[in-house]
Amino acid sequence: MPDRTKDLIPGVFSRHAEAYRDRLATAMDRGEALARTRLVELLAPGPGERVLDLGCGPGILTLPLARAVGPAGLALGVDLAAGMLDLLRAAAPPHVAVALMDMEDLGVRDGVFDAVAAGHSLQFCPDLGRALGEARRVLIPGGRFGATLPRGGRSSAAWDLLAEVFASRLPDAPEPDDSRATRQLVGDDDRLVASVRAAGFIDVALERVDEATSYASPVELVGRTLSWWVCAWRLEAVSEAARAAVQAETVEALRDRFGDGPITILGASVVLSGRVPPGRRRPPP
């Protein structure tokens, strides 16, 4: 039976939640996760507002959103990866709520959030239209929506070398059939913007953000790359000895080509934004 996204992806992210958190937290601290930072800027959450983070993971976006709305507001992070939610709960202040919830079927009332964010998560939705419709449903009139999605960056000799070694030593990464159409759609700027408009959003905009990630050494580059969910899944399919061999071979290949570092990998993301048409606002809580 073909792999299904919601059977496969939450488990991988849960098993590698700490490594994922550490990799992205490092990127945020270094100012390298520019698209996610830009998303928070575009949503511009204010004190006392209510914000929803779809596919929140360990809270890479949830926590800065929560800081912006403050104790008088509310930030809700939802995800299907229980291991990720455990990490967020441990780090969250009291005005952050955490829920195991499907972004295609949100268990919240209509029109209760001022802003909805989705950081690098929409590509995992088998039914993207339904997820966007749910985001639209739970927003107030005039509410803001924003998402980031990965894009291929400029050619990188270091990344090409990593991919070459992995391809020769590890099985292919999973590509669940039920989300194939979504993966194709989100990679097409025009279709992506059209799908957000079709969900009922106005003033839809998309901007590309070039990102550069620096690694102090080949060891850091390989270690952080192997914590990426695709690589982590591929490593799970081989023995512990094979994992160690792949890591050692990749570090050595990088060192032979690029020395002891630093090494910079160039990438890109897109930041998508829109808002709900204005109308009568909800009554105060």
N, C-alpha and C positions, 0 to 999 in steps of 0.2 A: 504494500500500500504506500503511495507517495507520502512524503513528509508534509504535514500541515503546519502552517506558521505558528498557530497558537499552541500546538503540541510541542514544537521544537524550540522556538525562540525563548519563551520565558524560562525554560529549564537551563539553557546555556547561560543566560544572563544571571540567573540565580546562583549557579555554581561558581561563577567567576565575578561575583558582585564586588568584592573588595578590590580586586585588581583593576576592574573597570573604573570604580570610584577614584582610585589613586591616580590612574592615568589621566582622567579628565580633570580632576582637581588640580593636578600639577599643571596641565595646560591652561586652566583658568587663572591660576596664581601667576603664571609666567606671561599672561596677556596674549596667549597664542590661540585661544578659542574665541576668535573675534566674532564669528557669526552668532554664537550664543550670547555674548555680551551685547551685540547689536540688537538682538531680539528683545532683551530686557529694556534697552533704551527705547525701542519703538513702542512697546506695550506701555511704557511709562506708568507703572502702577503707583498709586498714591496712597497716603495714609488712610486707613479705614476701608480700603477696597477689598473685594473678594476676587481671588485669582485661582485658576485651575491649571494644573500642569499635567498634560497628557503624556503617558509613557515616561513618567518622572524619573525612573531609575533611582539612584541613591540620593537624588535631590540637587543635582548640579545646577538646575534652574530654580527648583522649588525654594531653596534657601535664599538666594538673592531676591527672588520675588517676595518672599516672606519678610525680609528685612525692609523692603520698600513699603509694604502695606502696614508694617508695624503691629504692635499688640492689639490695636483697635480693629485690625483687619483679619482676614482669613486667607490662608493658602492651602489648597487641597492638592495633594499629589496622588495620582492614580497610576497603577501599572499592573501587569499580569505576572511579573517576576517577584515572587515572595521574598527572595533573598535580597533583592534591591530595596524593597520596602522596609525590611528589617534594619538596614543601614540608615535609611532616612529617619525612621522612628527614633533611633538612638541619637541622632544629631539634631532633631527638630525641636524648636521652641514650642511653647504651649499653643500658639495660634496657628500651628501647622497641623492639618489633619492628613492622615494617610489611609488609603483604601485599596484593596485588591479589586480592581475594576477594569472592565473592558472599555476602551475608548469608543468602540462601535456600539456600546449599549450602556450608557452612563446612568447609574442609579441615582440621579439627582433631579430636582424639579426644574421646570422651565424658568429661564430668565433670572438666575440667581447670581451670576458671576459678571464682574466688570471686565475681566480679561481672561483669555484662554491662551496658553502656550503649548507648543509641541516641539520639543528639542530633539531633532534627529530620530523621530519615532513614527512619522506617518508612513514611511516606506514599509513598515511591518503590518499594515492594515490590509487584510484580504479584500475588504470593501471600503475603499477610500471615501466614496461618496457618502456612505453611512456615517463614517467617523466625522467627516466635515459637517454633515447635517446635525449630528449630536453636539458638536462644538457650537454651531449656530443656535441650536435650541436652548442651550443652557445660558447663553449670554443675554444680558439686558439690552434693550434698544440703545444703539450707539456703542455697544460693547466692542472691545478690540480683540482681534485674533492674530496670532503670529506663530510661525513655525520656521525651523531650520531643517535643511536637508543636505546630505553630502553630495559633492560634485567631484568629478575627476579634476585634479590639478595639473600643473605643468609637468612635463616629463622629468623624472628624477632617476638618475643613475643608481642611487642607493636603493630606492624603492624597487626598481627593476631587478636589481641583484637579489633583494629579499624574495621577491616573487619567484625568481628563477630557482632558488634553492628550495623554497617551500613546494613548488610544483614538482620537483624531482623527488621529494622525500615524503610528502604528505598527500592524503586524499583530497579531492576537490571539496570546496565548501558547499554546504547545502543551499539549494535554491527552491524552496517550496513552491509547488505549482499554483496553490491557491492565492498567492500574492504576486505572481509573475506580472499580471496586468498592472498592478499598482507600481511595481518597481519600474516598469517601462514608462508609465505615465509621469511619475515624479521626476524622471530624468529629462522630460521634455518641458521646457519653460512655458511654452504657449498653452499646452494641454493642462499643465498644473494650474496656471492662472485661471484658465477657463473653468476648471473643476471647482475652484474656490468661489468663483462668481456664481456658478450653477447652484452652489449650496446656499446662496442668499446673501453673500457678503458684497459690499460695495467698496470703492476706493482700493481695489486689490492691487498690490504692487509686489514686485520681485526684484531683489538686488543680489548680485554676486559679490561674495566676500573672499578675497584671496587670503590664504592663511599659510604661515610658515612655522613648522615645529622643529625646534632644535634639540639635539641630543648630545650630551657631553662626550659620549664614547659609543663604539659599536655595541658594547654590553648593554648600555641603557637603551639604545635604539631597538635591539632585539627583544629585550625584556619587556619594554612597553608595547611593542608591536604584538608580541605573543599574548598579551592580555586583551587584545581586541577580540570581540566575540567570534568572528569568523576564524581567526587563527586558533583561538582556544578550542573551538569545536573540532578543528582539524587535528589538533594535538591529542585530543581525547581518543581519537580513533586508532592511535598507535601506542606501543608499549612505552613504559617509562624510560627504558634505555634508548629507544628511538627518539623520544622527545629530547633527551639530553644531547644526543648526537646531532640532531637538527639544530639545536641552539648553538652548540659549539661550532658546527660547520658554518653557520651563518655569521657568527661573530668573526671567525677567522677570515671568511671571504670578504667581509666588510673591512676588516683591518688591513688585509692585503691591498685592497683597492683605495681606501680612503685614510689609512693611518689610524691613529688613536682618537681622532675626532677633534673638534666637534663636527657633527653631521647635521645638515638641515634638509628636511623633507618639505616640499612645496605641495600644498593642497588647496581646496576651495570648498565653499558651501554656498548655498543660496538662503536668503532670508525672505520669507513670504509674509505679507501682512494684509489685513483687511479689517473692515468693521461692519457691524450690523447697522442697517438703516435706523435713523433716529425715530423716536416715538415717545410715548408716555413711559416714564421711568417707574420702576417698582416702588412700592411704598417702603418706608424705612422699616428695618427689622424690629 
